[in-house]
């Protein structure tokens, strides 16, 4: 009579977690991620239009956050009313915002909010162009 010996078969699972972790790290290191976004093709200008000086309305904001329009210091909350009246006279005006680089951003934000309420559609930020360094 032969004795049958049952051999227990089992797969050691202790190292499975280690293998899975190593594979995870491998795929994270070797995979390149591409940012998905909207592909936007901007329109080209077919012709340019010269803007008359009369159509530009300047707003100045100094480093202290004081706002000046037409040579007078004003409260930023009055911008809506001022530009609403200007819009009644001229629909095509352009607002040129001249803000000091050290002015409080809260003032700039408040001015932009008031211009939005006044429905000033065209707003430009005036900046200084940095000089080009010609290094060869």
C-alpha positions, 0 to 999 in steps of 0.5 A: 500500500502506497501512502499518498502524501498530500503536498500543499501548494501555495503562492507566497503573497508576502512579496506581491505587495512589494512587486506591485509597489515597484511596478507602480513606481516604474510606471510613474517614472517612465510615463510622461504626462501631457497636459490636456487643454483647449486648442485655441487658434487666435484670429489674425488681424487683417487691418489695423485701425488708428485710435484717435486720442479723443477716444482714449480715457485715462485712469491713473493709479499712484503707488498710494492707491489714489485714483485720478481721472481727467486731472482730478482725484476721485473715489474709485466708487465714482468710476461707474457713474463717470464712465457711464456718462462718458459712454453716453457721449462716446460709445467707442471710447477705450480706457487706458489704465495707468497703474503704478507697479507698487499700487495696491492690487485691491484698488486695481481690482476695484477700478476694474469692477467699476468699469465692468459695471459701467460697461466699459468694454475696451480696457487697456493696461499701460506698461513700460516696455523693457529695454532689449539687451543685445548680447551676442 
